[in-house]
Amino acid sequence: MSQPPADAYELGPEHQAFQRSCHDFVVNKLLPLVPEAERTGSFPAVIWPELSAAGLLGVGHPEEYGGSGGDTLAIALLAEELAGACGGLAVTILVSAYMAAPHLSRYGSAQLKERYLRPILDGKKVAAIAVTEPAAGSDVAGIRTVARPAGDGYVLTGSKTFITNGQLADVVLVAAKTDPAGGHQGITLFAVEPGTPGFAVGQPFAKMGWHSSDTRELFFEDCHVSAAAIVGEPGRGFHQIMRAFATERIALAGMSIGLAQAALDDALAHAKNREAFGHRLVEHQAMRHLLAEMAVDVDTARLVTYQASCRLDRDDPRARTSVAAAKLVAARIANTVVDRAVQIHGGYGFIEDSRVAMHYRDARILRIGGGTDEIQLEILGKALTR
């Protein structure tokens, strides 16, 4: 009884120190850039090398390619801090370093790692992952982009949509069917550079939220890539994507926590300063109870996400369902908390350029991206009833 079970989690000294360094970076470097980035709908490229210098692009990546070590829990902590500043900026960073780059770390050849992974971790290149298509979102096995053998490589034909970093990326990891009849066994990942003949980038989507992130369609029309562009093994792309989804969902759950915490902080500050009927809002019992419920919700999201991160890091057999539960719970809580934060702000929360309005816009996609609520419930339901 002297040692707590592994799931009775509190952050240890190393994770606490990492969390503080992330927080300091966000406050000093990222937050000042948010208003302009959101207004212009663009990511400030100046921050990439600073992120690298602070060790925030290499968490969990091999040190020989510029990684800084660390685990999935550290990625969750980083996502939490980044999203507390701005969802659009956070997702841009996380997609490049923690949703696309892990494919290169785990499966890329030494050549691909040198060409792409090292400069991504150095803040000199940006990556994107292109799986979703107009007719295939959560159904990865249903993608229609094909890669036909041709000469010393393959020819890609098809399109992708809702691709974060579509225009920013120096390399896009594209899922395509090398065996159209093979279902999920026939998908392969390719590293494709912008400028490759037959590869075109569409216009940016005008999104409800994540204004400072770049989201586009990608088009492949007889786009020739060499066999050396394959990331991993031919036909194993589906399995690689499913494994990467676990880290992606933890990162999105971390973003949900950070966004919810920021909305709670803003609501609490407003309630302490705003007066109604001769008293500050926090002096009304109903307001205190509402804020207390919001705080409990945020802690709930935090604990279930930290637990899932730890289980994933130690290959616990419960990791898959824990990750699904964390993604589901944290994203739902983020939406609930930001809605209440807007209500607490009243008319001020409805002003377009208020921070709480930004949080409100940015929260909604968290229940869709990286696997919808329904996908997470299906994972949990199947595990429960098998």
MOBELZI-V294068 format. One record per residue. RES is the residue in three letters. PHI is phi in degrees with one decimal (* if undefined). OMEGA is omega in radians with two decimals (* if undefined). BURIAL is + if it has 9 or more other C-alpha atoms within 8 Angstrom, else -. Layout:
BEGIN
res:RES phi:PHI omega:OMEGA burial:BURIAL
res:RES phi:PHI omega:OMEGA burial:BURIAL
END
This chain:
BEGIN
res:MET phi:* omega:-3.07 burial:-
res:SER phi:-73.9 omega:-3.14 burial:-
res:GLN phi:-105.9 omega:3.10 burial:-
res:PRO phi:-69.9 omega:3.07 burial:-
res:PRO phi:-61.9 omega:-3.03 burial:-
res:ALA phi:-59.9 omega:-3.08 burial:-
res:ASP phi:-86.9 omega:3.07 burial:-
res:ALA phi:-83.4 omega:-2.81 burial:-
res:TYR phi:-95.2 omega:2.88 burial:-
res:GLU phi:-130.4 omega:3.12 burial:-
res:LEU phi:-63.0 omega:3.07 burial:-
res:GLY phi:-80.5 omega:-3.08 burial:-
res:PRO phi:-56.1 omega:-3.10 burial:-
res:GLU phi:-67.0 omega:3.12 burial:-
res:HIS phi:-68.5 omega:3.08 burial:+
res:GLN phi:-62.6 omega:3.14 burial:+
res:ALA phi:-64.9 omega:3.12 burial:-
res:PHE phi:-64.4 omega:3.12 burial:+
res:GLN phi:-60.3 omega:3.12 burial:+
res:ARG phi:-64.2 omega:-3.14 burial:-
res:SER phi:-66.5 omega:3.07 burial:-
res:CYS phi:-62.9 omega:-3.12 burial:+
res:HIS phi:-61.1 omega:-3.13 burial:+
res:ASP phi:-63.1 omega:3.12 burial:-
res:PHE phi:-62.1 omega:-3.11 burial:+
res:VAL phi:-61.9 omega:-3.10 burial:+
res:VAL phi:-65.5 omega:-3.02 burial:+
res:ASN phi:-86.1 omega:-3.01 burial:-
res:LYS phi:-111.1 omega:-2.99 burial:+
res:LEU phi:-90.2 omega:-3.09 burial:+
res:LEU phi:-53.6 omega:-3.14 burial:+
res:PRO phi:-62.2 omega:-3.09 burial:-
res:LEU phi:-89.6 omega:-3.00 burial:+
res:VAL phi:-62.3 omega:-3.07 burial:+
res:PRO phi:-56.5 omega:-3.13 burial:-
res:GLU phi:-68.5 omega:3.14 burial:-
res:ALA phi:-62.7 omega:3.13 burial:+
res:GLU phi:-68.9 omega:-3.12 burial:+
res:ARG phi:-66.0 omega:-3.07 burial:-
res:THR phi:-92.5 omega:-3.10 burial:-
res:GLY phi:66.1 omega:-3.09 burial:+
res:SER phi:-140.0 omega:3.12 burial:+
res:PHE phi:-90.7 omega:-3.13 burial:+
res:PRO phi:-76.4 omega:-3.05 burial:-
res:ALA phi:-60.8 omega:-3.12 burial:-
res:VAL phi:-60.1 omega:-3.04 burial:-
res:ILE phi:-81.9 omega:-3.08 burial:+
res:TRP phi:-57.0 omega:-3.13 burial:+
res:PRO phi:-63.2 omega:3.10 burial:+
res:GLU phi:-70.9 omega:3.04 burial:+
res:LEU phi:-61.2 omega:3.13 burial:+
res:SER phi:-64.3 omega:-3.12 burial:+
res:ALA phi:-61.4 omega:3.13 burial:-
res:ALA phi:-84.0 omega:3.13 burial:-
res:GLY phi:76.8 omega:-3.03 burial:+
res:LEU phi:-100.5 omega:3.07 burial:+
res:LEU phi:-105.4 omega:-2.99 burial:+
res:GLY phi:-109.0 omega:-3.08 burial:+
res:VAL phi:-61.0 omega:3.11 burial:+
res:GLY phi:81.6 omega:3.12 burial:+
res:HIS phi:-93.2 omega:-3.09 burial:+
res:PRO phi:-63.4 omega:-3.08 burial:+
res:GLU phi:-64.5 omega:-3.11 burial:-
res:GLU phi:-66.6 omega:3.09 burial:-
res:TYR phi:-112.3 omega:3.09 burial:+
res:GLY phi:101.2 omega:3.10 burial:+
res:GLY phi:-72.6 omega:-3.08 burial:+
res:SER phi:-119.6 omega:-3.11 burial:+
res:GLY phi:71.0 omega:-3.14 burial:+
res:GLY phi:100.2 omega:-3.00 burial:-
res:ASP phi:-132.3 omega:-3.11 burial:+
res:THR phi:-65.3 omega:3.10 burial:+
res:LEU phi:-60.9 omega:3.10 burial:+
res:ALA phi:-64.0 omega:3.09 burial:+
res:ILE phi:-64.6 omega:3.09 burial:+
res:ALA phi:-61.8 omega:3.13 burial:+
res:LEU phi:-64.3 omega:3.10 burial:+
res:LEU phi:-62.9 omega:3.13 burial:+
res:ALA phi:-60.2 omega:3.13 burial:+
res:GLU phi:-60.1 omega:-3.11 burial:+
res:GLU phi:-69.3 omega:-3.13 burial:+
res:LEU phi:-62.0 omega:-3.08 burial:+
res:ALA phi:-70.4 omega:3.05 burial:+
res:GLY phi:-62.8 omega:3.09 burial:+
res:ALA phi:-86.2 omega:-3.04 burial:+
res:CYS phi:-173.3 omega:-3.12 burial:+
res:GLY phi:-63.4 omega:-3.11 burial:+
res:GLY phi:-64.9 omega:3.10 burial:+
res:LEU phi:-68.5 omega:-3.12 burial:+
res:ALA phi:-60.5 omega:-3.06 burial:+
res:VAL phi:-68.4 omega:3.09 burial:+
res:THR phi:-59.9 omega:-3.14 burial:+
res:ILE phi:-66.8 omega:-3.05 burial:+
res:LEU phi:-67.7 omega:3.12 burial:+
res:VAL phi:-63.2 omega:-3.10 burial:+
res:SER phi:-64.6 omega:-2.98 burial:+
res:ALA phi:-87.3 omega:-2.96 burial:+
res:TYR phi:-128.0 omega:3.05 burial:+
res:MET phi:-119.4 omega:3.09 burial:+
res:ALA phi:-97.9 omega:-3.05 burial:+
res:ALA phi:-59.1 omega:3.12 burial:+
res:PRO phi:-58.4 omega:3.06 burial:+
res:HIS phi:-62.5 omega:3.12 burial:+
res:LEU phi:-70.1 omega:3.14 burial:+
res:SER phi:-61.2 omega:-3.03 burial:+
res:ARG phi:-83.0 omega:-2.94 burial:-
res:TYR phi:-123.6 omega:-3.05 burial:+
res:GLY phi:-71.1 omega:3.04 burial:+
res:SER phi:-68.2 omega:3.09 burial:+
res:ALA phi:-58.2 omega:3.12 burial:-
res:GLN phi:-64.0 omega:-3.14 burial:-
res:LEU phi:-67.0 omega:3.12 burial:+
res:LYS phi:-64.8 omega:3.13 burial:+
res:GLU phi:-69.2 omega:-3.06 burial:+
res:ARG phi:-74.1 omega:-3.03 burial:-
res:TYR phi:-120.4 omega:-3.01 burial:+
res:LEU phi:-63.1 omega:-3.10 burial:+
res:ARG phi:-57.9 omega:3.12 burial:+
res:PRO phi:-67.4 omega:3.05 burial:+
res:ILE phi:-64.5 omega:-3.13 burial:+
res:LEU phi:-70.8 omega:3.08 burial:+
res:ASP phi:-82.1 omega:-3.11 burial:+
res:GLY phi:78.0 omega:-3.12 burial:+
res:LYS phi:-102.3 omega:3.08 burial:+
res:LYS phi:-136.1 omega:-3.13 burial:+
res:VAL phi:-123.4 omega:-3.12 burial:+
res:ALA phi:-120.1 omega:3.04 burial:+
res:ALA phi:-138.6 omega:3.05 burial:+
res:ILE phi:-120.1 omega:-3.04 burial:+
res:ALA phi:-119.5 omega:3.10 burial:+
res:VAL phi:-117.6 omega:-3.04 burial:+
res:THR phi:-61.7 omega:3.12 burial:+
res:GLU phi:-128.1 omega:3.13 burial:+
res:PRO phi:-54.8 omega:-3.11 burial:-
res:ALA phi:-112.9 omega:-3.11 burial:-
res:ALA phi:-151.1 omega:3.09 burial:+
res:GLY phi:-104.3 omega:3.12 burial:+
res:SER phi:-65.7 omega:3.14 burial:-
res:ASP phi:-84.9 omega:-3.09 burial:-
res:VAL phi:-61.5 omega:-3.12 burial:+
res:ALA phi:-64.2 omega:-3.11 burial:-
res:GLY phi:-90.8 omega:-3.14 burial:-
res:ILE phi:-62.1 omega:-3.08 burial:+
res:ARG phi:-115.3 omega:3.06 burial:+
res:THR phi:-62.3 omega:-3.08 burial:+
res:VAL phi:-117.4 omega:3.06 burial:+
res:ALA phi:-128.3 omega:-3.10 burial:+
res:ARG phi:-95.9 omega:3.06 burial:-
res:PRO phi:-59.2 omega:3.14 burial:+
res:ALA phi:-154.2 omega:3.12 burial:-
res:GLY phi:59.8 omega:-3.10 burial:-
res:ASP phi:-92.1 omega:-3.10 burial:-
res:GLY phi:-159.2 omega:-3.07 burial:+
res:TYR phi:-140.5 omega:3.04 burial:+
res:VAL phi:-114.9 omega:-3.12 burial:+
res:LEU phi:-95.0 omega:3.07 burial:+
res:THR phi:-139.4 omega:3.14 burial:+
res:GLY phi:151.0 omega:-3.14 burial:+
res:SER phi:-146.2 omega:3.09 burial:+
res:LYS phi:-128.8 omega:-3.13 burial:+
res:THR phi:-139.4 omega:-3.11 burial:+
res:PHE phi:57.1 omega:-3.07 burial:+
res:ILE phi:-92.4 omega:3.09 burial:+
res:THR phi:-69.5 omega:-3.09 burial:+
res:ASN phi:72.1 omega:-3.08 burial:+
res:GLY phi:-55.1 omega:3.13 burial:+
res:GLN phi:-88.3 omega:-3.07 burial:-
res:LEU phi:-74.5 omega:-2.93 burial:-
res:ALA phi:-67.8 omega:2.99 burial:+
res:ASP phi:-90.3 omega:3.05 burial:+
res:VAL phi:-149.6 omega:3.11 burial:+
res:VAL phi:-118.7 omega:3.08 burial:+
res:LEU phi:-91.7 omega:-2.96 burial:+
res:VAL phi:-106.8 omega:3.05 burial:+
res:ALA phi:-89.0 omega:-3.14 burial:+
res:ALA phi:-144.0 omega:-3.14 burial:+
res:LYS phi:-89.8 omega:3.02 burial:+
res:THR phi:-87.3 omega:3.04 burial:+
res:ASP phi:-134.4 omega:-3.06 burial:+
res:PRO phi:-55.8 omega:-3.13 burial:+
res:ALA phi:-91.9 omega:-3.01 burial:-
res:GLY phi:-89.9 omega:-3.12 burial:-
res:GLY phi:59.2 omega:-3.12 burial:+
res:HIS phi:-71.1 omega:3.10 burial:-
res:GLN phi:-84.8 omega:-3.04 burial:+
res:GLY phi:-111.6 omega:-3.07 burial:+
res:ILE phi:-101.9 omega:3.14 burial:+
res:THR phi:-131.1 omega:3.09 burial:+
res:LEU phi:-98.8 omega:3.13 burial:+
res:PHE phi:-126.3 omega:3.01 burial:+
res:ALA phi:-92.8 omega:-3.05 burial:+
res:VAL phi:-121.9 omega:3.14 burial:+
res:GLU phi:-94.6 omega:2.97 burial:-
res:PRO phi:-57.1 omega:-3.10 burial:+
res:GLY phi:94.8 omega:3.06 burial:-
res:THR phi:-65.2 omega:-3.14 burial:+
res:PRO phi:-53.0 omega:-3.13 burial:-
res:GLY phi:93.5 omega:3.12 burial:+
res:PHE phi:-106.3 omega:-3.13 burial:+
res:ALA phi:-128.7 omega:-3.13 burial:+
res:VAL phi:-111.3 omega:-3.12 burial:+
res:GLY phi:-80.5 omega:3.11 burial:-
res:GLN phi:-75.7 omega:-3.12 burial:-
res:PRO phi:-67.2 omega:3.04 burial:-
res:PHE phi:-75.5 omega:2.99 burial:-
res:ALA phi:-88.3 omega:-2.96 burial:-
res:LYS phi:-97.5 omega:3.04 burial:-
res:MET phi:-62.7 omega:-3.11 burial:-
res:GLY phi:-137.2 omega:-3.09 burial:+
res:TRP phi:49.4 omega:-3.04 burial:+
res:HIS phi:-60.2 omega:-3.07 burial:+
res:SER phi:-88.4 omega:3.04 burial:+
res:SER phi:-103.3 omega:-3.11 burial:+
res:ASP phi:-98.4 omega:-3.10 burial:+
res:THR phi:-133.2 omega:-3.01 burial:+
res:ARG phi:-147.0 omega:2.93 burial:+
res:GLU phi:-92.1 omega:3.05 burial:+
res:LEU phi:-123.4 omega:-3.08 burial:+
res:PHE phi:-127.1 omega:3.14 burial:+
res:PHE phi:-126.6 omega:-3.10 burial:+
res:GLU phi:-126.6 omega:-3.07 burial:+
res:ASP phi:51.8 omega:-3.11 burial:-
res:CYS phi:-89.9 omega:-3.06 burial:+
res:HIS phi:-88.7 omega:3.04 burial:+
res:VAL phi:-129.7 omega:-3.13 burial:+
res:SER phi:-79.5 omega:3.09 burial:+
res:ALA phi:-62.9 omega:3.13 burial:-
res:ALA phi:-68.3 omega:3.14 burial:-
res:ALA phi:-80.4 omega:3.13 burial:+
res:ILE phi:-66.9 omega:3.10 burial:+
res:VAL phi:-103.3 omega:-3.08 burial:+
res:GLY phi:92.6 omega:-3.11 burial:+
res:GLU phi:-111.5 omega:3.05 burial:+
res:PRO phi:-57.4 omega:3.12 burial:+
res:GLY phi:83.6 omega:-3.11 burial:+
res:ARG phi:-106.1 omega:-3.06 burial:+
res:GLY phi:-60.7 omega:-3.13 burial:+
res:PHE phi:-60.0 omega:-3.13 burial:+
res:HIS phi:-66.3 omega:3.10 burial:-
res:GLN phi:-65.1 omega:3.14 burial:+
res:ILE phi:-65.2 omega:-3.14 burial:-
res:MET phi:-62.3 omega:3.10 burial:-
res:ARG phi:-65.4 omega:-3.13 burial:-
res:ALA phi:-66.3 omega:3.12 burial:+
res:PHE phi:-57.6 omega:-3.11 burial:+
res:ALA phi:-61.5 omega:3.11 burial:+
res:THR phi:-66.1 omega:3.12 burial:+
res:GLU phi:-59.7 omega:-3.11 burial:+
res:ARG phi:-69.7 omega:3.04 burial:+
res:ILE phi:-65.0 omega:3.12 burial:+
res:ALA phi:-62.3 omega:3.13 burial:+
res:LEU phi:-69.7 omega:3.05 burial:+
res:ALA phi:-65.3 omega:3.07 burial:+
res:GLY phi:-61.2 omega:3.07 burial:+
res:MET phi:-59.7 omega:3.13 burial:+
res:SER phi:-60.1 omega:3.13 burial:+
res:ILE phi:-62.9 omega:-3.10 burial:+
res:GLY phi:-61.8 omega:3.13 burial:+
res:LEU phi:-65.6 omega:3.14 burial:+
res:ALA phi:-65.6 omega:3.13 burial:+
res:GLN phi:-64.0 omega:3.12 burial:+
res:ALA phi:-63.7 omega:3.11 burial:+
res:ALA phi:-65.6 omega:3.09 burial:+
res:LEU phi:-62.9 omega:3.13 burial:+
res:ASP phi:-60.0 omega:-3.14 burial:-
res:ASP phi:-65.8 omega:3.14 burial:+
res:ALA phi:-65.6 omega:3.13 burial:+
res:LEU phi:-64.3 omega:3.12 burial:+
res:ALA phi:-62.2 omega:3.12 burial:-
res:HIS phi:-64.1 omega:-3.11 burial:+
res:ALA phi:-65.9 omega:3.12 burial:+
res:LYS phi:-75.5 omega:-3.06 burial:+
res:ASN phi:-102.2 omega:-3.07 burial:-
res:ARG phi:-85.3 omega:3.10 burial:-
res:GLU phi:-106.7 omega:3.05 burial:+
res:ALA phi:-147.3 omega:-3.13 burial:-
res:PHE phi:55.9 omega:3.05 burial:-
res:GLY phi:82.3 omega:-3.14 burial:-
res:HIS phi:-137.4 omega:3.00 burial:-
res:ARG phi:-64.5 omega:-3.10 burial:+
res:LEU phi:-55.7 omega:-3.09 burial:+
res:VAL phi:-70.0 omega:3.10 burial:+
res:GLU phi:-83.3 omega:3.07 burial:-
res:HIS phi:-90.7 omega:-3.08 burial:+
res:GLN phi:-57.8 omega:-3.12 burial:-
res:ALA phi:-59.1 omega:3.13 burial:-
res:MET phi:-69.0 omega:3.12 burial:+
res:ARG phi:-61.2 omega:-3.14 burial:+
res:HIS phi:-66.7 omega:3.11 burial:-
res:LEU phi:-62.1 omega:3.11 burial:-
res:LEU phi:-63.8 omega:3.12 burial:+
res:ALA phi:-63.8 omega:3.10 burial:-
res:GLU phi:-62.7 omega:3.11 burial:-
res:MET phi:-62.3 omega:-3.14 burial:+
res:ALA phi:-64.3 omega:3.10 burial:+
res:VAL phi:-63.0 omega:3.11 burial:-
res:ASP phi:-60.9 omega:-3.14 burial:+
res:VAL phi:-63.8 omega:3.10 burial:+
res:ASP phi:-64.3 omega:3.08 burial:-
res:THR phi:-60.4 omega:3.11 burial:-
res:ALA phi:-60.2 omega:-3.11 burial:+
res:ARG phi:-63.2 omega:-3.08 burial:+
res:LEU phi:-67.1 omega:-3.13 burial:+
res:VAL phi:-68.3 omega:3.11 burial:+
res:THR phi:-73.7 omega:3.10 burial:+
res:TYR phi:-62.1 omega:3.12 burial:+
res:GLN phi:-61.6 omega:3.14 burial:+
res:ALA phi:-62.0 omega:3.12 burial:+
res:SER phi:-61.1 omega:-3.12 burial:+
res:CYS phi:-66.0 omega:3.12 burial:+
res:ARG phi:-64.8 omega:3.12 burial:+
res:LEU phi:-65.4 omega:-3.11 burial:+
res:ASP phi:-65.4 omega:-3.12 burial:+
res:ARG phi:-105.2 omega:3.09 burial:-
res:ASP phi:55.7 omega:3.08 burial:-
res:ASP phi:-65.1 omega:3.14 burial:-
res:PRO phi:-61.5 omega:3.10 burial:-
res:ARG phi:-88.9 omega:-3.02 burial:-
res:ALA phi:-60.2 omega:-3.06 burial:+
res:ARG phi:-62.0 omega:3.14 burial:+
res:THR phi:-72.7 omega:3.09 burial:+
res:SER phi:-64.4 omega:3.11 burial:+
res:VAL phi:-64.2 omega:3.12 burial:+
res:ALA phi:-61.1 omega:3.13 burial:+
res:ALA phi:-65.4 omega:3.14 burial:+
res:ALA phi:-63.7 omega:3.12 burial:+
res:LYS phi:-60.4 omega:-3.12 burial:+
res:LEU phi:-64.0 omega:-3.04 burial:+
res:VAL phi:-67.1 omega:-3.08 burial:+
res:ALA phi:-64.8 omega:-3.13 burial:+
res:ALA phi:-66.6 omega:3.10 burial:+
res:ARG phi:-64.7 omega:3.14 burial:+
res:ILE phi:-63.2 omega:3.11 burial:+
res:ALA phi:-56.9 omega:-3.14 burial:+
res:ASN phi:-66.3 omega:3.11 burial:+
res:THR phi:-65.9 omega:-3.07 burial:-
res:VAL phi:-66.2 omega:-3.12 burial:+
res:VAL phi:-68.4 omega:3.09 burial:+
res:ASP phi:-62.8 omega:3.11 burial:+
res:ARG phi:-67.6 omega:3.12 burial:+
res:ALA phi:-63.7 omega:3.08 burial:+
res:VAL phi:-61.5 omega:3.14 burial:+
res:GLN phi:-60.5 omega:3.12 burial:-
res:ILE phi:-64.9 omega:3.13 burial:+
res:HIS phi:-74.2 omega:-3.11 burial:+
res:GLY phi:63.5 omega:-3.12 burial:-
res:GLY phi:-59.2 omega:3.12 burial:-
res:TYR phi:-63.3 omega:3.12 burial:-
res:GLY phi:-73.9 omega:-3.12 burial:+
res:PHE phi:-95.8 omega:3.11 burial:+
res:ILE phi:-78.5 omega:-2.98 burial:-
res:GLU phi:-54.4 omega:-3.03 burial:-
res:ASP phi:-94.3 omega:3.05 burial:-
res:SER phi:-77.2 omega:-3.13 burial:+
res:ARG phi:-64.3 omega:-3.09 burial:-
res:VAL phi:-68.0 omega:3.05 burial:+
res:ALA phi:-67.4 omega:3.07 burial:+
res:MET phi:-61.5 omega:3.11 burial:+
res:HIS phi:-59.7 omega:-3.13 burial:+
res:TYR phi:-61.1 omega:3.13 burial:+
res:ARG phi:-63.7 omega:-3.03 burial:+
res:ASP phi:-74.0 omega:-3.05 burial:+
res:ALA phi:-70.3 omega:-2.93 burial:+
res:ARG phi:-62.3 omega:-3.09 burial:+
res:ILE phi:-67.6 omega:-3.08 burial:-
res:LEU phi:-66.9 omega:3.07 burial:+
res:ARG phi:-89.0 omega:-3.10 burial:+
res:ILE phi:-118.5 omega:-3.07 burial:+
res:GLY phi:-62.9 omega:3.10 burial:-
res:GLY phi:73.5 omega:-3.08 burial:+
res:GLY phi:113.1 omega:-3.06 burial:+
res:THR phi:-65.2 omega:3.02 burial:+
res:ASP phi:-51.3 omega:-3.07 burial:+
res:GLU phi:-64.4 omega:3.09 burial:-
res:ILE phi:-64.7 omega:3.14 burial:+
res:GLN phi:-64.4 omega:3.12 burial:+
res:LEU phi:-65.8 omega:3.11 burial:+
res:GLU phi:-67.5 omega:3.06 burial:-
res:ILE phi:-59.5 omega:-3.11 burial:+
res:LEU phi:-69.5 omega:-3.13 burial:+
res:GLY phi:-65.9 omega:3.12 burial:-
res:LYS phi:-64.6 omega:3.13 burial:-
res:ALA phi:-65.3 omega:-3.10 burial:-
res:LEU phi:-72.3 omega:-2.98 burial:-
res:THR phi:-108.6 omega:-3.11 burial:-
res:ARG phi:-72.9 omega:* burial:-
END
